[in-house]
Amino acid sequence: MQTCDSQSGLCTISSSDAKEGSLKLDRAELFYVGDPMCSWCWGMSKELKQIQELCTKKSIKFSVVLGGLRIGGGDEWNEQFKSFLKNEWQNIHQRTNQKFVYTLLELKEFNYDTEPACLGVYIAKKILQSKDDNSATVLAFFSKIQEKFYAKGLNPTKLEFYHDICKEFGISIDEFENYFHSKEMREELRGDFELAGKLGARGMPSLIYVKESSIAGSSSGYATYEDILKMLGV
């Protein structure tokens, strides 16, 4: 079962076995490591939008990295797991005021597999890579998946879940579907999981600030906008 700490607001990454490594960067960069089906990432969604906007103003590159919370799923969909999710979501709502609905918990069967949602964001990153907006659109795409899942109770493991999101962001549904069914694209997605490991992220949401090719600051778990400002030193 997934492990989330209600005090720190951190969901532990269970899929990544990558080891930390060095990164060579030509400018300051803030990496956001998350997963659209990580509930604390949804809790921090508004703060992340503010942070991305700040980074753009301060000429800090902002990058979205998929951490892979529960790739493949496999947790038994029983009362224990559903109770864990309900309690966690209620805690997050009380702390962040983010909206949650609980219709998903009424399903008789559901595999909490986060790979399709991660893949959806990764495909958006690939298609939108020429868009010079410091990942603002990618983060918005990420947030739209979260909103449909948590606030509307829809199933992000199904391809049709992404159709209206693609339309909203001007992404060809045919192109998205081709990538979604591509084995090569799923292999590429692993590169993000490995990058999360190289950055030292062991949970989500995490923010890692890299400056002059070394980690200058990091934040693990839920953090306020003010907390991140202090971490960045701005």
Secondary structure, DSSP 8 states (H G I E B T S, - for coil): ---EETTTTEEE--S----------SS-EEEEEE-TT-HHHHHTHHHHHHHHHHHHHTT-EEEEEE--SSTT-----SHHHHHHHHHHHHHHHHHH------GGGG-S------HHHHHHHHHHHHHTTT--STTHHHHHHHHHHHIIIIIT---TTSGGGGHHHHHHTT--HHHHHHHHT-HHHHHHHHHHHHHHHHTT--EESEEEEEETTEEEEEEES---HHHHHHHHT-
